[in-house]
Amino acid sequence: MNLTVSHRGQSYSLSLLPDDTLAVLHARLEELTSTPPQLQKLLYKGKNSKALDDQVTLTQAGLKDGMKIQMLGTTANELDGVKAVEDDQQKRDRIMKERALRGPTKLRSTGSGSSGSDNLNYRFHKLIPLPHLPNPSSALDLLQRLSDDPAIRHVMQKHKFVVGVLTELAPHEHPELLGLNENAGQQIKLRLRTDRYDGFRTYKEVRRVLCHELTHNVWGDHDNNFKELNSLLNREVGEYEASVKAGTNVLGYSGEVYEQSESGSRLHGSHVLGGSGTDAILLLNDSAEDRRRRALEAAERRLRQEEEEMENSCGTAGHSAVAE
């Protein structure tokens, strides 16, 4: 009986006897993938090996010659990494609780007049990578970077956003989604990884999805209210970063502030340099304020287009999150 088992983008070919047990199959897969049998989950033809006794034969389990199987599972090395991540997260939680008990120390004002205890509340209260995916420590680092991002912290303080858990979406479990907000901020899930699990998506792409999902803390449906707030959040993130980078770009708003995905064009691309000679003369005659306005308008148009595409990859929908 020839079987093909896929695990994290890799395919393994096995040749077994029909009377071999599932335990034999699990043992062979452990040799190939370093995934312990008790952590292996085999999916095939609508079946799940976890529901079967490992002493049943391959034939009794419904496996047939030439069948393709999808395997989920965490390696022993990754388990050690997950344990380290959990210990680190517990340490961070303990430190945050101790700080909360002591009260705020030196917190910078956000201009909203909120108290120090409120500032501590408007944040991501817990960061959880998926332990069954590769390199959970790297996923945690990305979640931590999002949580510590000064521009994100700025909009969360300004709009009083509270998120219980910030975690990730597994590409194979939700291939159609880039983000999901559950119960208006109880939990936000983001697609951090590439489809082939060979790395992580770009930071700016993930952060843009995060702004989209933060908007769902207030508005459930993708209506005009949602679009206005989401545009505001993106604009505030850009303005915050522009203020930090003041003086580094003639336009005031560099392409890095509204950085697009790798497949898209950048703000300072063909839209500025690819016009006719007349257009070029007009641009030269424009004032710095006119050039800045053109750059902002181009960035906002592109952001609106990206948001329309992002809505199709958002799993959050429902009634408005505003209290009735």
Secondary structure, DSSP 8 states (H G I E B T S, - for coil): -EEEEEETTEEEEEE--TT-BHHHHHHHHHHHH---GGG-EEEETTEEGGGS-TTSBTTTTT--TT-EEEEE---HHHHHHHHHHHHHHHHHHHHHHHHHHH---S----SS---HHHHHHSSEEEEE--TTSS-HHHHHHHHHHHHH-HHHHHHHHHHT--EEEEEE--TTT-TT-SEEEETTTTEEEE--B-TTSSSB--HHHHHHHHHHHHHTTT--SSSHHHHHHHHHHHHHHHHHHHHHTTTSSTTSS-TTTT---TTS--TTSHHHHSS-HHHHHHHHHS-HHHHHHHHHHHHHHHHHHHHHHHHTTB---SS-SS--
